[in-house]
Amino acid sequence: MRILVLSATFLPVVGGAELALFEVYRRLARRHAVLLITPVLSPSLLRDHASDEYETLVPFPVERYEDRVSFMRVRGHRWSGGALPPFSLSAVAAVRSAIDRFHPDVMNVHYLMPTGLAGAVAERWLGVPTVLTLNGRDAPGPGVPPLWRWWQRALVALVSDVTYGSQYCRDALYRSSCARGQIVYNGVEIPPPPGDGAAIRRSLDIPTGAPLFFALQRFAPEKRLDVVLRAMRYYLDREGTGILVVGGKGPEEARLRAVAGELGIHKQVRFVGYIPREQLGSYFLACDVFVFHSTFETFGLVVAQAMSYGRAVATVRNTALPEVLGEAGLLVETGDWRALGDALIKLVKDEALRRRLGESGRARAETVFNWDRVAEQYEAVLARAAGKG
């Protein structure tokens, strides 16, 4: 097949949706022709969320267009509650040009907002079967304009098929069992990449046996990483010893460092910055518990990664996180730092529980979240839409 992929974002921005595109299509590119088109990145995204380590690993061509004409650039468009169509006309033009040159058999559009209209145009006017993928933060949820759901349902009705990154995404869009399409989860590498947890502990001067909590995410307002810091203060007040290692970068970093200082835990919190791909395994293996807080996740890739390493997880009960976690950890209510601190205490003190939850997570990651299996599911949906399945 010749597969044209359109996404509102891609590497070098590093997040769950971008990594999903990379992992799926680097596998499909081994047996299909793939072209990915995506907007030119803004300077703020490049500064806060980008890494150049993946550039040489992408095995398919990536073309970027200037997203100059988009209703999402209209000042105050979100104040309309989504009544103003949140679509990019530049994406439509870019898709038309790519189709003329690439002649795809099928198209896959990630992020219905702002790029979904281009998928509907490709299907209805340009004759290219299109599969929409609802796998990003445009899914109905906290902070998303309520009328976006109407536009998204209209788009889904105009294309060949649709996939959802989680049951949460499908339920949020339709709130019924009548939804079109199928769930195709994101994934993790199986077996997970190797690492040296002891080396990480030595490099951070963390003694063997000292409780180590690991948090990994973008430093963005919706993550509310300050809740994890407050949970760590609560934990230390009761248990006395432990280290929180925080990986990631983003616009909230200065504020979060200040919060750690205000809480008096700056010596027990290690901000290690962006963690390169080849070092991630070492951090997961070094930790006793993976801790994650967010207010809105359509999947939660870092949680699945921790599970693949057999690490128990402490996270929050919202959006797609309980669905991904299964029986691999403890859930608390969003924003409840006391309950999150109690979960950390419970997991550290009960080694048998920690081991049981970790093994449950490892088994779930291997059977449900394997990237090879995920890529095969995408391939089947695209082949069916193209009439080749």
N, C-alpha and C positions, 0 to 999 in steps of 0.2 A: 504493500500500500504506500501511497504518497500522502503523508499526514501533515497538514498545516495546523500549527498550534498558536493560539493567541492568548496572551495573558497580560493583565494590567501591571504585573511586576515579575521580575525574574532576577537571577543572579547578576551582579555581585551582591544584591540585597540578600541577606541570609535570614530566612524565617521558614516556618513549617511549609507554607504553600510553595515557596520558591524551591525548597529542597525536594518537595514532592514532584514538581515538574522535572527537576534534574534527574532524580532517581528513576522515574518512570520512563522518561524519553531517552535517557542514555541506554536503557535496556532495549527499548523498541527500535532505536536507531541501528541496532545490530542486524535487524532483518527488514527494516522499512526505511524509506526516505522521509526524513523529518526536517521541517523548517519551522522555527519558532520566531514569532514577531511580538515585540513588546515596546512600550514607550521608552524614550530617552529618560534616564533617571535624573531626578532633581538633585541639586547640590546638598540639600538637607538629608535626603535619603543616603547619598553616598557618604556623607560625614558620619551619620549616626548608626547606620545599619549594614554597611557594605564591607565586603572582604574580597580581595583579589585571588584568594587561594583556589577558587574553583574554576577560574578562567580557562586554564589549560586542560581541565578535565571534561569540559562540555564537548561531546563528540559530534554535535550537529550544528548547522549554521544558525546564528541568531541575528536577526535584523531589527533595528530600532527606528521608530518613527517619532517625529515631534508631535506631542499631543497638544496641539494649539487650540483646537476647536472642540470643547467639551462642556456640556451643561454643568458638569460638576465644578467647573471653574467660575461659574456665575456666583458673584458675591451673595452670601446668604441663602444659597440653594437649600441647605438643610433646614432652614427655618420654615420652608414650605411643607415640611413633613414628608418630603419625597414626591409632592405633586408635580414639581418640575422634573421632566424626564432626565434621569441621571446618566445620560449616555454620551459617549465620545464619538463625534463625527469624524475626527481624525483617524480613529480606529477603523471605521467603515472604509475610509479611503485607503488606508494601509492594507486592509484585507483584500480589497478589490485589486490593488496593484499586485499583491503577492499571488493571488489566484491566477492572474493573467500570465505571470512568469513561471509559477511553480506547478500549476495544473494539478491540484490535490485531488485525491479520491474522497477524502473526508477531512473535516475540520474539528478540532477540539478547542473550545473556548473556556478558559478558567477566569473566574470573577465575572459574574453577570453584570456587575456595576464596576466600571463604566463601559465594559467591552461587549456586553451581551447583544446589543443591537447589531453589531457587526456580524455576529453569528446568525441572527435571524435574516439579515440581508443576504448573507452567503447562501443560506438554505433556500430562501423564497425567490430571490431575484438572480442569483449567480449560479444556481444549480449545483451547489456543493453540499452534500449531506453533513449536518453539523450535530455534534454532541456538546451540550453545555455541562460544565462541571461546577457545582456549588461547593466550594472547598475553602473559601476565604472569609474574611471578616465583613463581607457584604451580606452574609446570611442573616436573616432576621434575628435580632438579639439586642442586647444592651447598647444604646447609643446609635442604633441603625434607624433611619427614618421609617416610620410605620408604613407609608405608602409604597416603599420599595417592594414589599411583598406582592403588591398588585402588578407592578411592572415585571417582576421576576416570573410570576405565574404566566403572564402574557407571553413572555419570551419562550418559556418552556413549551407552550402550546404551539409554537411556530417552528420547532426544530425536530430532528429525527429522534433524539434521545437525550437523557440527562443522567448524570451521576452525582451522588452526594458523598461528601467526605465523612459523613457520620449519619446515624439515625437522627441525631439532634437536628442536623441541617434539613433533612426531609420533613421532620415533624414541625420545625419552625416555619417552613414554607407553606405546608398544607394543613397541618393540624388534623389530619385524617388518614385513613388507610387507602385513600384513592389516588395517592401520588403516583405520577409517572416515574419511570427510571429505576435505578438500583443504587444501593450503597456500595461504594468502593472506598475502603479505608485507605489512609496513608500507611506508611510502613517503616520498617527498620531493616538494617542489614542483618542477615542470619547466615552463619554465626556472626555475632557482633565483632567489630574490629578489636584486635588485642590491645592491651595496655599494661602499664606498670603502676599500680596503685601505691606501692611502697615508695617509688621514686617521687611521686607527687607529694606524699606526706613528708619526705625528707626535704624536698625543695621548699615547702611551706613551713618547715620546722614544726610539724605536728607529730607528737610522739606516737609510736605504735600503741594501739589500744585506746587512745583518746577518741571520744565520739566525734565523728566528722559528718556534718550535714552539708549537702551539696545542692545549690540552687542554680538554675540555668535558664535564662530568658532574656528578651530584649528589655532594656530599661525604659519602658514606656508607661504612661500614666495608667492605662487600663490593666496593667499587670498587678499594680498595688504591691510591689515588693516590700514596701514599708511594713506590711502586715507580717511578712516573714521575719523582718528585723525585730519587730515587737514580740513575736513568738519566741525568738531566740533570747531576748531579754528575760521573758517569763521563764523559759527553760533554765537559763543560767541561775536565776534567783532560787530555783528549787533543786537543781542538780549540781551546780557549781562549776563543772568542767565541760568543755565542748567547743568545737570550732565550726563556724559556718563559712563555707567557701562559696562565693558568688561569682558566676561566670556570665559574661555578656557586656553589652555596651548600649548606649542610647541617650536620649536627651535628659533623662531623669538621674543620671549618674551623680552629678554634683549634689543634688538634693538628697539622694539616698545615703551618700557618704556623710552628709551633715546629720541625717537622722541617726545613723549609727553612732556618731559622736555624741549627739544629744542623749542617747540612751545609755551611753557609757560602755558600749560594747565594741568600740573600734579595734581593740586588741584581739577580740574573739571573732571578728569578721574579716575575711580576706577577700577583697575585690581583686580578681585576677584578670579582668578584661575579657576581650574576645578570645575564645579558646579554639585554636586551629583544629581542623577535622582529625588530624592524626593524633592529637593529644586527648580527644574527648574520652576515649575508652579508659585512659588512665585515671581521669577524674571520677568517672562512674565507679571504677573498681576501688578507688581510694575511699569512697564514702560508705557510711553505715546506712544512711537514710537519704533518699532524694526528696526534697521539699519544693513544692511548686504552688504558687498562688497566682490567680488570674481572675478577672471578672467576666471574660468572654473567650472561649476557645471552641472553634469548630472541629478540632481534633485534639491537639495537645501532643505534638511529636516528641518533645523532650521527655514526657511521661512514658511513652512507649519505648524510647531509647533506654531509660532507666530500667524498665521492666526486662528488656532484652539482656541486661547484665545481671539480672536476678536481684535487683535492689528493691527493697520495700519503699513505698512511696507514701508521703503525707501530702494531701492536696485538698481541694475544695469541691463542694457538691454544687456544681453549676454547669450549664451548657453541655458540652460533649465529654467533660472529664470523667464522670462516673462510668459512662459507657466504655471509654477507653481503658480505664483502670480495672474494671471487673473486680476480682478478689485479690488484687495485688497490693493493697494498701489501705490506709485509713482516710476517711472523708470527713471534713468539717464544714461548717457553714461559711460562706464567703465573708471575708473581713473579720472573722472571729479569731483574733490572735491568741486569746487564752486557750481556746479549744485546739488551735494548731500547736501551741506549745505543749499542751497535755498529750497530743498525739506523738510529738517528738519524744517526750518523756517515756511514754508507754513503749514505743518501738525500741528505744535505747535499752530499757531495763528488761525487756522480754526478748531474749535472743531467739528462742524457739518460734515465737510469733513472727519476728523479723525474717527468719529463714523460711518459714512456711509461706508468707506473703510473697517473698522474693521468688521462690520456686513457682508459685502460681503465676506470677507475672512473666517469668521466663517462658513457661509453657504457652501462655496466651500469645506472647510476642511471636514465638516460633510458628504457631499454627494460624494466627489471624493476621499479623502485621508484617509478614515477610514481603520485602520489596519485589522479589521475583514473582510471587503469587499476585501481588497488586498489579504489576505490569501486565501480566497475562489477563487479568480481568479488564483492564483498560483496552487491551488489544482486542478482546472478544467483543466489547461494546462497539468499538470503532469499526471493526470488520463487519459487524451486523448492520450498522448504519450505512456503510459503503456498499452493502450488497455482496460482500465477499466472505461472509461468515456462514 
